[in-house]
């Protein structure tokens, strides 16, 4: 049995909400699933991504394959980087959304500044 982490659609017509579920690969999109591990609401501003990080990591360790859309959600939530660093044995790198932007700007790059002179 091949297990996938994927989205299943819930919600009204024209108002989609999704559950992140663990399911057998052969089951239909909105069919039977093993476990609900999160939710995704794309229409809210900003989009709501609520994922149980521990359960996702546990399923990934067991060999569950995430779908392409779930992989993107896991990257946005920061879970995918933790899993990748766990697999390679390295420390997780800071995500670009964590607020740690590089401090160098084009104006302050390796050019020498000339001192200002005053004509007094």
C-alpha positions, 0 to 999 in steps of 0.5 A, a space after each residue: 500500500 502506497 501512502 500519500 499526503 494530499 489535499 481533499 476538498 471540503 466547503 461550498 461551491 466556489 468557496 473551497 477549503 482543503 484538508 491535508 490528509 494521509 490516504 492510500 494512493 488508490 483512494 479517490 480525492 474525497 474518499 477514504 483517508 487514514 488521518 487528517 493532519 492539517 487544513 488549508 484555506 486559500 480564500 482567506 487573506 492571508 491564506 490559512 495553513 494549519 498543519 500538525 508538524 509532528 504528525 507530518 514529520 512522523 508520516 514522512 519518516 515512515 515513507 509517505 509521499 506528499 503531493 506537489 501541492 502539499 509539498 508547496 504548503 509544507 515549504 511555506 509552513 517550514 516543515 519541509 526544510 526540517 524534514 530535509 535537514 533531518 534526512 541529511 543530518 544538517 542544521 535547518 537554514 533560516 527560511 526567507 520569511 523569518 525576517 533575517 534578510 541580508 544587511 548589504 544593500 547595493 549602496 553599501 557594497 564594496 565601494 569606498 565612500 569619499 568623505 564629504 568636504 565643507 566649504 567654509 
